[in-house]
Each structure stands twice: as structure tokens, then as C-alpha cells.
Amino acid sequence: MPQFAYSAINSQGAEFSGEIQAADVSAARDVLLNGGLLTERIAEIRSRAPATKKPGMFDKKVAPKSLQVFSRQFATMIEAGLSVVTALVILEEQTDDQALGIVIGDVREQVETGALLSEAMASHPEVFSRLYIAMVEAGEAAGVLDTVLDRVAIQIEKEQKIKRRVKGAMIYPTVVLTFATLVMTGMLMFLVPVFVKIFAQLGGQLPTLTQYVLHASNALRLPLVPGLPIPGVVFFAGAAVGGLTWFRRWKKTESGRSKWDVFKLRIPMQIGIVVRKVAMARWSRTLSTLIASGVDIMRALEITSQTAGNWVVEQETIALRHRVEEGSSIAQPLIESTVFPPMIAQMVKIGEETGELEKMLSKVADFYEDEVDASIQALTSIIEPMMMVGVGIMVGIIIISMYLPMFKLLTLVK
């Protein structure tokens, strides 16, 4: 249905402006008149193509925290009665994020020329996700843009909170593993060669463990390729960087992404369980937010599948959407699913029966976010001693291997 921008006055002479959907200009005037508004100006909003991105214009990534603050402030200004353009002007001037300021300026220019806010934001997919745009579009249609923007801010805050939890849990193992690798490399390159000279003077057959350690030391210190004066440690470092680069590119392919996401859910030591709980929390929170914002259930499921963050959950949500299209309830496919836990299916079933689906999904999201916290703490308590034992074993093997020939020599002397 065509969209019209209008300016009008009421019986007290107060001025109003906004947008309205109607079959034609005459119908739009009638709708406004029935609402007690006398039209001064009305014009159809022509759909426009997204703004062309200038080279280097939006290269800098917008921080999620900046986007959260922007959404919260935008909601407050709309609630206070400011127009969308006025609010964008103020936000453009006061934002500390330069990249976001450029984007806000471009969105403001598009809105001033007649585009809807959601259309203007859609021209910047690198900043505003499909979830964000769909919620803004629903807020515009229902006239609750301030409420929707506030929900967007909460959604961003919850997602970042989960990411911080997971990243925080990964810091300790990463630091310990890096430290252990550096210590082991240093011992093999600088400590072991000192003992090699001593063993050469003593002569005799070295223990098997000592021979393995010496081979590892030589592999790091000496060139692996004859005629190429590059130490082995440089070769291994280059191979590690190359392997990591290949792995990151492989993960971005459709095949790689699907296999990696399936593997993540099956990692032992509670890691796969934590990954599943994070995915369930994100799925529930996204779907709850979209439904509460007034987005149609079919579109809400489509967007939720695309923002699930895990290929397995995404495919299951697509299958769920197809079942709902065929007339099924949302709960029944979830009950039959092997991906979604029974708790989600039961809560969704209760939500459908009571008409409070978004509240039930929000409670599920809260539950799984708390579960992620508890699981990460338990996982950390398991990983910490295992990492320390692993470091001790690596260092101990090198030290013991260096002293074994001396113990053997003392035995022979006796």
C-alpha cells in the first residue's frame, strides 16, 4: 500500500506531521480528517534505492556499545515528542563514535528526502542488522517506535553480555596455553642445546625419551629444508599462521560453517553444552523481541533463523517455519526436534495457549543466560587445573629427559 507524508493541524491549531498508509491521496485525507486533522500538505513517498556507498565512507566498524547508546537515546527523544529528523540531528552531533555519526547523517538525509527510517537504515546493513531493521519497521507501522528502539537497545545489551561471558572464560586458557608454548619453545631452543654438548662429551646411547626431545630441539633450531637457511621454528610459526588463516576462511564457506557448527555442539567436557545454551538463549531472546515488537510470526522466524549464530539451529528454525506455514503450531515441531531442549518446547506451548508467547520466550532466554553463567564457571573450574597439569607435564618431560642420561651415568659408575 502506498505511503504518504503529511503535515496537518487539529481543531486547536496544533501542527502535526508524519506518515500514513492509504490507497490514494484522497483516502489518506479522509483518514486524517476522521482523526480530527485537517491536511495542509500531503505527498506520496516514493521508494528509493539505498544510498550508494562512497569508497572509505563506512569502513570503520561501529561498536555495539555505541549502537546500544544510540538506540536508547533515540527512543527517549521519540518518547519525548521529538520528530525523527530532529532526534537524528541531535544524535549525529553528540555521538562520540565517528563512524556511527557518519551513518546517522546519511540516514537523516534519506529521511529528510521522504524515505522511511527503516528504509534508510536498510541501506547500512554493516551497521543495522536485519533484526534491527525489522523491529524499526514494525515500530513505524504500529506507531510505537520509541518502545521498539528501547527493546533493540535491550537486545544488543543482552547479546553483548553473553559474548563478554564467553570471551572472559576463554582468556585464562588462551593465556596459559600461549605461555606454555613459549616456555616449551624457549627450553627446546636454548636449554636443551646446553645439555647436548654435555651428552656429546659423555658419549654412549641416550635414553629414548631424551632422543625424542633432542629431535624436537633440532627441528626447531635447524633448517628443515636443505639449502634454505630458515630455522624450523620460523617454518612452524608460518605454518601455524597459514593454517589459522585457512581455517578462518574455511569457516566462512557454507560447507565449512555447517561442519564447524555441528562439531562445536559435540565438543566434550561441557563445551558443546555451553555452545548449545548460548544458541538457545540467543534464539529465544531474538524471537521474543521480534514478537513483542509486533513483527509477523513468519517473518520473525525467518529473521531468527538468520541471526541464530549456529548453522544447526538455523536449519532447524527454517524447518520450523515451514511447518508453521503448513498450519502447525510452533510448539509441536519443537517438541519433535532433537536440537531444541524440551523446556523450550513446553514454554512455547504454554505461551501459545495463554497468548503470552513473547513473555515465555523472554523467561526462557533469562533462564539460559543464567545457565550459561553457571556452565562457564563450572567449565573454568575444570579447565584451570587441567591446564596447570598440562603445563607441568610438558616442562617436566623436558627436564626429566635431560637428567635421565646423568642418572644412567651415575648407575654405571656405581
N, C-alpha and C positions, 0 to 999 in steps of 0.2 A: 504494500500500500504506500502511496506517495507520502513524503514527509514535508511539512510546511513550517517555515519560521515565521513568527508573528510578533507584533507589538500591539497592545490594546490597553484600554482604560476601563475601569469599573464605574459604578454609579457615583462613587465618591471622588472620582477623578484620579485615582491612583493608577500609575503606569505599570504594566506587566509585559514581559517578553518571554519567549520560549519556543518550543517546537510541538507540533501536533500532527498526528496521522489522520488522514481523511481521504475519501475517494477523489475529491477535486477541491478547488478553491472555494466554491460555493458551499460545499458540505463542511469545510473547515470553518468558514464564517458562521455557519449555523451552530456548530458545536460550541464555538466560543460564545456566541450570543446566548445560547441556552445556559451557559455557565456564568452569565452576568457580565460578559466582557464585550465591549464594542471595539471592533477591529479598526486599527489605524493603518497598519501595513501588514501584508501577508504575501509570502513568496515561496514557491516550491524549492526545496533543497535538492539540487542536482547531485547525484552520486559522482564522486570524483576519484580519480586514480590516486593511489598512495604517492606521497611526495618522493621525488627521485633523490636518492641518497648521494650527496656530494662526496667526492673522494676525501677520506680522512675526517668526515664530519662527525661520525658517531663511532669512531674506532675504539675509544676508551670505554671500558665496561662500567656500567652503573652498579654501584654497590647495593646489595639487597637492603641494607640498613637505611640508605638514602631513599630508596623506593618506599620503604615502610613509613618513614617520617613524612614523605610527600603525600602518601595516601591518607595518613591520619590528619595532617593539616588541611588537605583538600576537603576531607569530609567535614571538618569543623567549620570551614568557611562556607561550604554549601548549606550546612545546617543553620548558620547564622544569617542566611538570606542573600549572600553574595552571588552574583551570576558566575557562570563557569568561566567566562573570559576574564572577569575581574580577578577571580581566585587564581587563575593561571598566571596572570601578570604579576601578582604578588609573590607567588611561589617561584616564578622564574627569577625574580630579583633577589630573593632571600635564601635560595638554596646554596649550600656550600659545595655541592657536587657539580663540578663544571660540566661534565658530560650530561648529567641529568638536566642541568639548566638549558643546554642547547636543545635537548629533546622537548622540554616543556615549551620553549619558544616556538619550535616548529609546530607542535600540537596546537598552541594558541593561535598561530597564523591560520591553520587549517579550519579551526572552529570559527574564527572571525569571518572566513570566506564562505561559511554555510555548511561545513561538514559537521557530522555528529561527533561527540567526544570519543565514542568507541571507534568510529572510522578513522579518526586522526591517530588514535593510539595504535590501531592495527597497522599503520604504516611504519611502526617501530617495533617489529617482533623481537629484536635483540634486547629490548628493554621491558616491554609489556608482553607477558605470556598469553597464551590462548585462554587460560583460566581467568586472568585479569580482564582481558577484553570482553569475554562472555559475561562476566559479572557486571561490568560497567554498562554493557548493552542492556542487560536485564534491568539494571537500576534506572537507566534512562526511560525505558518503556513503562516501568511501574511508578516512576516519579519518586523513587527512594534512593537517589544517587548517593546521598550522604551516608545512609545506613550501609549500602553496599561497599563503599570505599572504606568504611570502618572495618567491615568484615575482611576486605582484602588485606588491610594492614595486619589484622589478627592472623590471617592465613600465612602471610610472609613471616611474621614473628614466630609462629609455631614451627614452620619448616626450618627456619634458621636455628631454632633451639635444638631440634633433633640433629641437624648437621653438626652443631657445635659439640653435642654429646658424643657422637660417633668419632669425630676428629680428635676430641680430647682423649678418648680411650685409645686411639692409635698412636698418640705422641710417645708414651712410655716405651712400648715395644719397638717403635722405629728408632728411638734414641739408643736403646740398649743394643739393638741389632747392629746399628751403624758403628757404635763404639766397639763392640766385639769384633766386627770385621776389620776395623782399623788396627786394633790391638794385635789380632792374629796376623794380619799382613805385616805389621811392623816387626813382630817377633820372627816371622819366617824370613824377612829380608835382611834384618840387622843382627838378631840374636843367634839364630841358627848358624850362619857362616862362621861365627867365632868358635863354636864347638866343632865345626867341620875341620878346621885347622888342627885342633887337638886330636881328633879322631884319626886324621891322616898321619900324625906322628906316632900314634899308638899302633896303628895297623890292625890287622885281624878282621874277622867277619862281624859286621854290625848287626844288632837285633833287627828283626823285620819291621817293627814299629818305627825305629829310627830311620831305616831306609826310606819308608814312605814319607816321613817328614822331610828328609833331605831332598827327595824328588820334588815335593811340593815347593820347597825353598828355591831349588834350581829353576823350576818352571816360572816362578815369579821374577827371579833376578836375571836369568839369562834369556837371550833371544830365542823365541820359539821357531822362527823361520830362519834357516841358514842364509847368511849374506844380508840379512835385514837387521841392522843394529837397533832393534826396539826391544826393551825388556818385556818379559812376559806379563808383568803387572799392567803395563800400558795396553797390551793386547786384550787382557781380560776386562780391564776397565772399559775399553772401547766396545768390546762385545756386550758388556752389561748395558751400556748406554744404548747401543744399537738394538738390543733385544727389548729394552724398555720402550723405545720409540716405536718399534714394530708392534709391540703388544698394545700400546695406546691407539695406534691406527687400526689395528685389527678389531679392537673393542668397538670402534665406531661403525664398522660394517654391520650389515643386518645379520649375517651368519655369526660373526664374532660376538655381537651383542647378545644374541639369543643363547649361545653356548655358555658365555661367561655368566649371564644372569641365572641360568639353570644351575651352573656349578656353585655360585655363591649361596644358593639356597640349600646346598648339600654339604657345605663345609662342616667338618666335625668340630668338637669342642665348643658347642653352643654358638659358634659364629654364624652358622646358617640360620639358627633360630632367631638371632638378633636381627639379621638381614630381613627375615620374613616379618618380624614385628614392626620394623621400621617401615616396610612397604605397606603393611596393613594400617598403620597409623596415618600414613600419608594418604592412602586411598580413602579411608573413612573421613578424614578431615576435608579433603578436596570435595568429595561428593556431598558432604553435609553443607559446606559453604555454598556450593552452587545451588543446591535445592533451596536453602534458606534465602538466597538472593533472588529466587524466582525464575531460575533457568529451567527450561523444559527438561523433563527427566531423560529423554532420549539424547538430547544434546549434552546434558550433564554427564551421562555415562560415557559418551564419546570423548569429551574433554578429559574426564577422569582417567580413561584408558591411556590417553596420550601423555598424561602427566604422572603416571603411576611410578615411573622410575625403575621399573623392573619388567623385562620382556614377558616373563611368565604371567605376572599379574595383569599386564596389558592384554595379552591374548585371552585370558580368562574373562576380563571385563568386556572385550569385544564379543565373545560368545554370549555373555550375559545380556548384552544389549540386543543381540539378535533374538534371543529368547523372549525378551520383553516386547520386542516389535511384533512377535507372533502371538502376543496376548498373555504371556506368562507373568506371574508376579515376580518381583525382584528377589524375594526370599527363596523361592523354590530352586532356581539354578544355583544359588549359593549353598543351599543345603546339600545338593548333589555334587558340589565342587570338592576337589581334593586339595585345592590351593587355599581357599578361604577357610579359616577355623570355624567350628560350629557356633562359637559365641557370636560372630558377626552375623551369621545366617539367622540365629534366633533373635537377636536385637533388631535386625531389619524386619523380620516377620512381625514383631511387636509394634515397630514403628509404622508399618503399613496398616496394621489393624487399628491402631489408635489415631492415625493421621498425623503423627509426630515423627516422621522418618528422619528429618534433619537433626532433631534432638537426640534420637537414639544413636545416630551415626557420630554425633559430637561426643557422646558419652563413650562410645567405642574408641574413638580417637584419643580421648583423655586416658582411657584405660591402657591402651597400647603404648602411649608415650611414657606413662609411669612404668610399664613393663620393660620398655627399652632402657630406662634408667637403672632398674634393678638388675636386668640381664647384663648390662655393661659393667656394673660394679662387680657382679659375680665373675664375669669373664676376666676382668682386670685382676681380681684376686687369684685366679688360676694362672694367668699368663705371667705375672710378675715372678713368682718363684721358679716357674719353668724356664724363663729367660735367664735368671741368675744361675740356675743349674747348667743350662746350655753354655753360658759363658765360661763357667768353671770347668766344664768338661773340655772345651776347646783349648783353653790355656793349659789345663792340666796335662792333656795329651802331649802338647809340645814340650813342656818341661820334663815330663817323665821320659819321653823318648830321648831327650838329650842326656839324661842321667843314667839310663839303662846301660850304655857301654861302660860307664865308670863302675856301676855295681858289678857288672860281669868281670871287669878287670880286677876288682878287689877280691872276688871269689876265686879267680885264678891264682892270685898272689898267695891267698891262704892255702 
